[in-house]
Structure formats: structure tokens, C-alpha cells
Amino acid sequence: MNEHLRTLTALGVVPVVRTPSAELARRAVTWLNEAGLATFEITLTIPDALDLVRELAADASLHVGVGTVLDADQARACLRAGARYVVSPALCTAIAAPCREAGVPFVLGAATPSEVLTAVAAGSAAVKIFPVSSLGGAAHVRALKAVFPAVPLAPTGGIGVTQIAEYLRAGSAFVGVGGKLVDVAALERGDRDAIRAAAATALEQVAAARA
């Protein structure tokens, strides 16, 4: 198992940072990190996302990946910025070659058994099950895990912080949590306590699932 995938699996939860500005994304990372979270998926939908990735990746204490990567050129740009893992919401197999060349794991998105198999064949280190909440939630992950027991599954899309343990118990290697953890409204009003409380709940959920 790649060291970066091992790190994601050990941490259990990945905050998916999708904010309307780099400033809010930076604030989210700072506050979540203060609360004990150490890995962050910075999505390319954030304005000036790669500049932010470059800045964050310079901090050795942070484990920074990039999400919403849709083609090889974007993947190369993420790698140059210092991404330790690259995530696509779909079967964008074009990102495989540049990631393999750089020795960086990539995670492709899938919804069905056929798509999971295609992602694995392309070399996906784990398979992102997206958007999991509209696909059947933890039950969908459990069903996929039954037929792909050796494949690390990483569900994301509509997962609440109090549902993390349920998804981990269903067989997820790790769970991506976006708006329920990286709450844009709380970030905009400067509610540090709300962000840190959500992070604490997320960590409690991981611990409960692995107790």
C-alpha cells in the first residue's frame, strides 16, 4: 500500500475543502488542523486553488491532496504544486499516467460495480464512491465491499460528520466529508468554535468505528 494511501486510511476522514475563496479554504485548513485533522483535499473549484496547494504543501505537518481533477493537464499542475494524492469525481483515467510517473496515488470516482472495476484496472489506489448519499449511502458501500473486499473504497458526497462511523463500519477505507465539516457559512461568519466542534465529532466517529 502506498504510504500516502496508508496515511489516509489511518486518519479515516478527509475534509473535502470546497469554498468560494482561497482565503476561506485557508481558514478551514487552519481551524480543522488545530482541532486535530491532518489531511485535506483542496478542490480545483476554489479560485487560485493551486497557489493554495503550493502554500499548504510546504508545511510538512499537512498531508495535502487535490480534488475535482478532470484531466491529465490538471493532474500535472497539481503534482507540480506538491499534491500528495490526486482525486477525480469520475472515471478520468487520463490522470493515471502523470500520477504514476510522479509516484503519487490517484483516486478515481465510481458509482457502480463496473465503474469500480474500471477504476481498479486503471490503477486507482482507492475508489471514490460518489455521490454516495444519493446512491444508497452506507448500504451501497457495504454492497460494493461484499464483491470487492480487497478494494479500498472512499465514499464522499453528502456525508454528515455523525455518519462517519457508519460508513467506516460498512467497509470504507476512509471517508470524504465536505460541507458538513467544511461549513462555508461558519467560515464566513468567523465561527471557529463551530468548525472545531465538527472536527472533534469527526475524530470521535473515527475512534468509535475502530474501537
N, C-alpha and C positions, 0 to 999 in steps of 0.2 A: 504494500500500500504506500503510495506517495506520502511524503512527510506532511505536505500541506493538507491532503485529504485526511490524514490521521489527526491533524490538529482540529479540523472542522468536526470530525466525528467525536473527538474528545470534548470539545466545547459544547456540542449538542444543539446550539441555537445560533443562527446567523442573522443579525439585523440587516434587513434589506433597506438601504437608505435611498429613498426617492423623495426629494424635496424640490421646491420651486427655485431654490438658490443654493449656491455653494456655501454661503455663509450659514444657512440653516443646517446644511449637511454637516459642516464642521462642528457646529454646536451640538448636533445629535451625537456625533462620534465622541466628542469630549465628555459629554454628560454620561453616555452609556458606558464609556470606558472607565470613568470614575466609579461607576456602580459595579464594575467587575467584568463587563463584556470585553472581549479582546479581538474579535474578528468582525469585519464589516464588508458588506457587499455594496460598493458605491455604483449606482446605476448611471449609465450613459445619458439618461434623460435629464440629469442635473446639468444646468448651464456650467460650462468650464469644468466638467467632471474630471477630465484627465489632469488638469493642473492640480486639482484637489487630491487626486490619487497620488500624484508625484510627491506632493507635500506630506501626505499621511504615510506613504510607503517609506519615507526617510526615517520614520520613527520605528526602530527595531522592535518596540514593545507591541506594535499593532500588526495584525495579520489582515492585510487589505486585499480584497478581490474586486473585480469589476463585473457588473451585471448588465443585462439588456444588450448583450453583444450580438450583432446580427450578421457580420461578415468578416472575411479574413483581414481586411484593412483595419477595421476597428480592433480586431484581436491584436494585431501587430502594434497598434498605437497603445493599447492597454499594457502590453508586455513591456514596451519601451518606458512606460510611466512607472513600472515597478509592480504590476499586479502579481499576486502570488497564486491566484486562481482566476479563471475566466468563466462566466456563466451566461448561457443563452436561454431565452424563454422557449425556444423551439428547436427543431432538428436542423440547426445551422451547422452542418458538417464541415463547411468551409473553414471554420475556426480551428479544426483539428490540426492541420498541418503546421501552422505557425506556432501553436501551443506545444506540439510535440517537439519541434525544432528547439524551442526555448526550454524544454523540460518542465513546463508549467502545466498542471492539471486543468482540464476544462470539464464543464458540466453542461450537458445538453438537456433541453426541455422535452418532455414527452407526456402523453395523456393515456395512451393505450398500450396493451402488451406488444403490439407490432412496433410501435414507436420506441418503446423501451429496448427492444431487441436491436433496432436500428442504431440507437444511441450507443449501446454497448459495443456493437460491431465497429462503430466509428472510433472507439477508444475512450468514450466518456468515462471519467474517473468515478463519477456518481451520476445518477439520472434525476434531474429536477422534474418532479411531478407537478404540473402547473396547467391551469389554476385549480388546485386541489379542492378548494371548498365547493366549487360548482361541479366537481367530478364525483363527489360522494364522500369527501372528507377522509377521515382516518380509515373508514371501511374500505375505501378504494386502495389506499396504501397497503392495507392488510391483504387484500385480494391479489395485488401485484406481487407482494412479497412471497406469497404462497407458491407462485410459479417461478419467481426469480429470487430464490433465497440467498444467492451469492452476490446479488447486485445491490450496491449501496443506493438507497432511494432518499431523495431530499425534497420533500413536499414544500410547496410555498403557494401563496395566493389565498388571502382571506383567513389566515390562521390567527386566532387570538392568543394572547400570552397565557391564558389559563387553559389552553388546549394543547400546549406543547407536550406535556407528559403523555397525553392520549396518543399523539402521533408517534412519539418515540416508542411507546409500548406496542404500537401497531407494526413496528419493524423499521421505522425511519432511521437512517444513519445520523442525520441531523435535520433540523427544521429551519426554514427561512421564514422570518416574521417581518412584515413591512409596516403598514400604517398603524397597527395595534401596538407596536413597540416604538416606532419612529413616528410619533404623533405630531403631524405638522402644526396643528392648532396649538398644542402645548409648546412647541418650539417657538412659534411666532409670538406667543404671549410671554415667553421667558420663564415658563413653568418648569424649572429644573427638577423640582421635587416629583412632579408627575412622571417625567421621563425616567428618573432614577427608581421610582417605585415600580414602574413597568419592568425595568431591567431586573430588579430584585425578584419580582414574581417569575420572570422568565428563568432565572437561575434556580429558584426554588422548584420550578416544574422539572427542570433537567435533573436535579438532585433526587426528586421524588420518583421519577421514572427509573432511575438507576440504583435506587436504594435496595 
